[in-house]
Amino acid sequence: MTPAQIEEKSKKISRKLGDILNGMTPVMVYVSKPLEVNTRDLISDLIAQGKKVVVPIIEKDTKTLRLSYLDDPTLLTESTFHVPEPLGHELPAEAAGIKAVIIPMLAFDRKGNRLGYGAGYYDRFLSANPHLTRIGIAFSCQETSEIPCEENDMKMHMVVTENGIYHCSENSPQD
């Protein structure tokens, strides 16, 4: 896709997410890098609405995610794996209070399976925090009929693309 197509489709995805996230705060959102669904406008919009936004910081040595509130998106710096992070401006956050997490995907299927970058950061984080509503975002061209999955792969509760919202209800948290 061209940069213009990425921006156009990302804005459509952000609008759909705005409806889904209505009333949810704090929300954890990955900070996008090139070729991913652009989350920068979403993050700015959520902050402008007074919602608390939490972003992940990659801990390469331990293969975990550390969390930080983000009050000012201009304070992001490219870091591990070229992911923008608020290094030097961290405001520690805890996963316990987070309502939903927006997760990047390289590919997905409608059963809620996702293909990530392969290091398992999100799978480990999500496994340790089963209370989170898991929302994967991707472009519709990233959909495939089936993603092979293993026992430790965490399924999405829903997937949002520019063309629709796919509810993977069998994966939803049980009260």
C-alpha positions as CSV (number, residue, x, y, z in Angstrom):
1,M,0.0,0.0,0.0
2,T,1.1,3.6,-0.6
3,P,1.6,5.9,2.4
4,A,-1.6,7.7,1.5
5,Q,-3.6,4.4,1.5
6,I,-2.1,3.5,4.9
7,E,-3.2,6.8,6.3
8,E,-6.7,6.6,4.8
9,K,-7.3,3.1,6.0
10,S,-5.7,3.8,9.4
11,K,-8.2,6.7,9.9
12,K,-11.1,4.4,9.2
13,I,-9.8,1.9,11.7
14,S,-9.3,4.7,14.3
15,R,-12.9,5.8,13.8
16,K,-14.2,2.3,14.4
17,L,-12.0,2.0,17.5
18,G,-13.3,5.3,18.9
19,D,-16.8,3.7,19.1
20,I,-15.5,0.5,20.6
21,L,-13.4,2.3,23.2
22,N,-16.1,4.7,24.3
23,G,-16.2,4.6,28.1
24,M,-13.0,2.6,28.4
25,T,-10.1,4.1,30.2
26,P,-7.2,3.5,30.5
27,V,-6.5,1.9,27.2
28,M,-3.2,0.3,26.1
29,V,-2.3,1.1,22.5
30,Y,0.9,0.1,20.6
31,V,2.7,3.0,19.0
32,S,2.9,2.2,15.3
33,K,6.0,2.1,13.1
34,P,5.9,2.3,9.3
35,L,3.7,-0.1,7.4
36,E,1.6,-0.9,10.5
37,V,-1.9,0.6,11.1
38,N,-1.0,4.1,12.2
39,T,-2.0,4.6,15.8
40,R,-0.6,8.1,16.4
41,D,-3.9,9.9,15.5
42,L,-5.8,7.4,17.7
43,I,-3.5,8.0,20.6
44,S,-3.8,11.8,20.2
45,D,-7.6,11.6,19.9
46,L,-7.8,9.5,23.1
47,I,-5.6,11.9,25.0
48,A,-7.7,14.9,23.7
49,Q,-10.8,13.1,25.0
50,G,-9.3,12.9,28.5
51,K,-8.7,9.2,28.3
52,K,-5.6,7.7,29.9
53,V,-3.4,6.0,27.3
54,V,-0.8,3.4,28.2
55,V,1.9,2.3,25.8
56,P,4.2,-0.7,25.9
57,I,8.0,-0.5,26.3
58,I,9.9,-3.5,25.0
59,E,12.2,-5.2,27.5
60,K,14.4,-7.1,25.1
61,D,16.5,-8.8,27.8
62,T,13.5,-10.3,29.6
63,K,11.2,-10.5,26.6
64,T,8.5,-8.6,28.5
65,L,6.5,-5.4,28.1
66,R,6.9,-2.6,30.6
67,L,4.0,-0.1,30.7
68,S,3.9,3.7,30.7
69,Y,1.2,6.3,30.6
70,L,1.6,8.6,27.7
71,D,0.5,12.2,28.1
72,D,2.4,13.7,25.2
73,P,3.0,11.8,22.0
74,T,5.7,14.2,21.0
75,L,8.0,12.7,23.6
76,L,8.3,9.3,21.8
77,T,11.7,8.2,20.6
78,E,12.5,5.3,18.3
79,S,13.8,2.4,20.4
80,T,13.9,-1.4,20.3
81,F,12.9,-2.9,17.0
82,H,12.3,0.7,15.8
83,V,9.2,1.0,18.0
84,P,8.6,4.5,19.3
85,E,8.6,4.6,23.1
86,P,8.5,7.3,25.8
87,L,12.1,6.7,27.0
88,G,13.2,9.2,29.6
89,H,9.6,10.4,30.0
90,E,8.1,7.2,31.5
91,L,5.1,7.4,33.8
92,P,4.8,3.8,35.1
93,A,1.5,2.0,34.7
94,E,0.1,-1.3,35.9
95,A,-1.8,-3.7,33.7
96,A,-4.4,-4.4,36.4
97,G,-6.4,-1.2,35.7
98,I,-6.3,-1.3,31.9
99,K,-9.6,-2.1,30.2
100,A,-8.5,-2.9,26.6
101,V,-5.3,-3.4,24.6
102,I,-4.9,-2.5,21.0
103,I,-2.5,-5.0,19.4
104,P,-0.6,-5.0,16.0
105,M,-0.9,-7.9,13.6
106,L,1.0,-9.0,10.6
107,A,-1.9,-11.3,9.6
108,F,-5.1,-12.6,11.2
109,D,-8.1,-14.9,10.7
110,R,-11.7,-14.4,11.7
111,K,-11.3,-16.9,14.6
112,G,-9.1,-14.3,16.4
113,N,-5.8,-15.8,15.7
114,R,-3.0,-13.4,14.9
115,L,0.5,-13.5,13.4
116,G,2.8,-11.2,15.3
117,Y,6.5,-10.5,14.9
118,G,7.4,-13.9,16.5
119,A,9.0,-13.0,19.8
120,G,5.9,-13.6,21.9
121,Y,5.9,-10.3,23.8
122,Y,2.2,-9.8,23.5
123,D,1.3,-13.4,24.0
124,R,3.2,-13.5,27.3
125,F,1.7,-10.1,28.4
126,L,-1.9,-11.2,27.5
127,S,-1.5,-14.6,29.1
128,A,-0.5,-12.9,32.4
129,N,-3.4,-10.4,32.1
130,P,-6.5,-12.3,30.9
131,H,-8.9,-9.6,32.1
132,L,-7.9,-7.3,29.2
133,T,-10.2,-7.0,26.2
134,R,-7.9,-7.9,23.3
135,I,-8.4,-5.9,20.1
136,G,-6.2,-6.7,17.1
137,I,-6.0,-4.1,14.3
138,A,-4.9,-4.7,10.8
139,F,-5.7,-3.8,7.2
140,S,-8.2,-6.1,5.5
141,C,-5.6,-7.2,3.0
142,Q,-3.8,-8.9,6.0
143,E,-6.7,-11.3,6.5
144,T,-6.0,-15.0,5.7
145,S,-8.3,-18.0,5.9
146,E,-6.4,-19.6,8.8
147,I,-3.5,-18.7,11.0
148,P,-1.7,-21.7,12.5
149,C,-1.7,-21.4,16.3
150,E,0.0,-23.0,19.3
151,E,-1.3,-23.4,22.8
152,N,0.5,-20.3,24.1
153,D,-0.9,-18.0,21.3
154,M,-3.5,-15.6,22.6
155,K,-6.6,-15.1,20.5
156,M,-8.1,-11.7,19.9
157,H,-11.6,-10.9,21.3
158,M,-12.1,-8.8,18.2
159,V,-10.3,-7.7,15.1
160,V,-10.8,-4.3,13.5
161,T,-10.0,-3.4,9.9
162,E,-11.0,-0.5,7.7
163,N,-13.8,-2.7,6.3
164,G,-15.3,-4.1,9.5
165,I,-15.2,-5.3,13.1
166,Y,-15.0,-9.1,13.6
167,H,-16.1,-10.3,17.0
168,C,-14.4,-13.5,18.0
169,S,-17.0,-14.2,20.7
170,E,-15.8,-17.6,21.8
171,N,-12.6,-15.8,22.9
172,S,-14.3,-13.2,25.0
173,P,-13.7,-13.0,28.7
174,Q,-16.2,-14.8,30.9
175,D,-17.6,-13.0,34.0
